[in-house]
Amino acid sequence: MIGEASFYGLYVPWLLVLAGVALVALWGVRRLLAVTGLYRWVWHPALFDMALYLLLLYGLSRAASFLQ
């Protein structure tokens, strides 16, 4: 996705907006995994979190480009 978003006159790249949304989604998914007990099956939590974040960011960017 190419372009910028305007927030009260401040132009930010769409990737930054999507990165913020992916971060919020990551917190939600981590919370859900912790509540259900699936997070204890993760071997390396930091690596898992980074991979999950990248997958969420990729999915959001693909969804945003699909909506154009």
C-alpha atoms as an extended CHARMM CRD file, in Angstrom:
* protein
*
        68  EXT
         1         1  MET       CA              0.0000000000        0.0000000000        0.0000000000  PROA      1               0.0000000000
         2         2  ILE       CA              1.4390000000        3.2990000000       -1.0660000000  PROA      2               0.0000000000
         3         3  GLY       CA              0.3030000000        6.5150000000        0.4220000000  PROA      3               0.0000000000
         4         4  GLU       CA             -0.1140000000        8.4560000000        3.5730000000  PROA      4               0.0000000000
         5         5  ALA       CA             -2.8110000000        8.9180000000        6.1530000000  PROA      5               0.0000000000
         6         6  SER       CA             -3.6530000000       12.3280000000        7.5110000000  PROA      6               0.0000000000
         7         7  PHE       CA             -4.3400000000       12.7080000000       11.2210000000  PROA      7               0.0000000000
         8         8  TYR       CA             -5.2540000000       16.3140000000       11.9640000000  PROA      8               0.0000000000
         9         9  GLY       CA             -2.8300000000       17.5640000000        9.3460000000  PROA      9               0.0000000000
        10        10  LEU       CA             -0.0200000000       15.1690000000       10.2770000000  PROA      10              0.0000000000
        11        11  TYR       CA              0.8550000000       12.8410000000        7.4280000000  PROA      11              0.0000000000
        12        12  VAL       CA              2.0780000000        9.4030000000        8.4360000000  PROA      12              0.0000000000
        13        13  PRO       CA              2.8160000000        6.4370000000        6.1790000000  PROA      13              0.0000000000
        14        14  TRP       CA              0.2180000000        3.6760000000        6.0570000000  PROA      14              0.0000000000
        15        15  LEU       CA              2.7670000000        1.1240000000        7.1470000000  PROA      15              0.0000000000
        16        16  LEU       CA              3.1680000000        2.9770000000       10.4500000000  PROA      16              0.0000000000
        17        17  VAL       CA             -0.5950000000        2.9330000000       10.9620000000  PROA      17              0.0000000000
        18        18  LEU       CA             -0.7320000000       -0.7700000000       10.1390000000  PROA      18              0.0000000000
        19        19  ALA       CA              2.1850000000       -1.4430000000       12.4970000000  PROA      19              0.0000000000
        20        20  GLY       CA              0.2630000000        0.1770000000       15.3310000000  PROA      20              0.0000000000
        21        21  VAL       CA             -2.8460000000       -1.8360000000       14.5610000000  PROA      21              0.0000000000
        22        22  ALA       CA             -0.7550000000       -5.0220000000       14.3920000000  PROA      22              0.0000000000
        23        23  LEU       CA              0.7420000000       -4.2090000000       17.7900000000  PROA      23              0.0000000000
        24        24  VAL       CA             -2.7020000000       -3.8300000000       19.3450000000  PROA      24              0.0000000000
        25        25  ALA       CA             -3.8040000000       -7.0740000000       17.6970000000  PROA      25              0.0000000000
        26        26  LEU       CA             -0.6780000000       -8.7920000000       19.0250000000  PROA      26              0.0000000000
        27        27  TRP       CA             -1.5280000000       -7.7410000000       22.5770000000  PROA      27              0.0000000000
        28        28  GLY       CA             -5.0190000000       -9.1600000000       22.1360000000  PROA      28              0.0000000000
        29        29  VAL       CA             -3.7990000000      -12.4530000000       20.6840000000  PROA      29              0.0000000000
        30        30  ARG       CA             -1.1590000000      -12.8310000000       23.4170000000  PROA      30              0.0000000000
        31        31  ARG       CA             -3.7870000000      -12.1980000000       26.0670000000  PROA      31              0.0000000000
        32        32  LEU       CA             -6.0890000000      -14.7460000000       24.4670000000  PROA      32              0.0000000000
        33        33  LEU       CA             -3.3040000000      -17.3360000000       24.2890000000  PROA      33              0.0000000000
        34        34  ALA       CA             -2.3820000000      -16.7100000000       27.9260000000  PROA      34              0.0000000000
        35        35  VAL       CA             -5.9720000000      -17.0080000000       29.1380000000  PROA      35              0.0000000000
        36        36  THR       CA             -6.5620000000      -20.2460000000       27.2420000000  PROA      36              0.0000000000
        37        37  GLY       CA             -3.2590000000      -21.7170000000       28.4340000000  PROA      37              0.0000000000
        38        38  LEU       CA             -1.8620000000      -22.2450000000       24.9380000000  PROA      38              0.0000000000
        39        39  TYR       CA              0.9940000000      -19.8240000000       25.5730000000  PROA      39              0.0000000000
        40        40  ARG       CA              2.7820000000      -22.3100000000       27.8580000000  PROA      40              0.0000000000
        41        41  TRP       CA              3.2980000000      -24.5980000000       24.8490000000  PROA      41              0.0000000000
        42        42  VAL       CA              5.4510000000      -21.9490000000       23.1790000000  PROA      42              0.0000000000
        43        43  TRP       CA              9.1050000000      -22.8810000000       23.3090000000  PROA      43              0.0000000000
        44        44  HSD       CA             10.6320000000      -19.4050000000       22.8750000000  PROA      44              0.0000000000
        45        45  PRO       CA              8.0690000000      -16.6920000000       23.7100000000  PROA      45              0.0000000000
        46        46  ALA       CA             10.0340000000      -13.7240000000       22.3930000000  PROA      46              0.0000000000
        47        47  LEU       CA             10.6640000000      -15.3750000000       19.0290000000  PROA      47              0.0000000000
        48        48  PHE       CA              7.0580000000      -16.5130000000       18.8590000000  PROA      48              0.0000000000
        49        49  ASP       CA              5.8300000000      -12.9760000000       19.5940000000  PROA      49              0.0000000000
        50        50  MET       CA              8.0320000000      -11.4820000000       16.8890000000  PROA      50              0.0000000000
        51        51  ALA       CA              6.8560000000      -14.0410000000       14.3270000000  PROA      51              0.0000000000
        52        52  LEU       CA              3.2420000000      -13.5040000000       15.3200000000  PROA      52              0.0000000000
        53        53  TYR       CA              3.6580000000       -9.7350000000       14.9880000000  PROA      53              0.0000000000
        54        54  LEU       CA              5.1670000000      -10.0670000000       11.5320000000  PROA      54              0.0000000000
        55        55  LEU       CA              2.3740000000      -12.4010000000       10.4480000000  PROA      55              0.0000000000
        56        56  LEU       CA             -0.2530000000       -9.9760000000       11.7250000000  PROA      56              0.0000000000
        57        57  LEU       CA              1.4450000000       -7.0580000000        9.9750000000  PROA      57              0.0000000000
        58        58  TYR       CA              1.6670000000       -9.0210000000        6.7390000000  PROA      58              0.0000000000
        59        59  GLY       CA             -1.9970000000      -10.0160000000        6.9730000000  PROA      59              0.0000000000
        60        60  LEU       CA             -3.0860000000       -6.4640000000        7.6340000000  PROA      60              0.0000000000
        61        61  SER       CA             -1.0220000000       -5.1040000000        4.7460000000  PROA      61              0.0000000000
        62        62  ARG       CA             -2.4560000000       -7.7470000000        2.3940000000  PROA      62              0.0000000000
        63        63  ALA       CA             -5.9810000000       -6.9640000000        3.5770000000  PROA      63              0.0000000000
        64        64  ALA       CA             -5.3940000000       -3.2330000000        3.1170000000  PROA      64              0.0000000000
        65        65  SER       CA             -4.0410000000       -3.7040000000       -0.3990000000  PROA      65              0.0000000000
        66        66  PHE       CA             -6.9730000000       -5.9750000000       -1.2110000000  PROA      66              0.0000000000
        67        67  LEU       CA             -9.4570000000       -3.2940000000       -0.1250000000  PROA      67              0.0000000000
        68        68  GLN       CA             -7.9770000000       -0.7070000000       -2.5140000000  PROA      68              0.0000000000
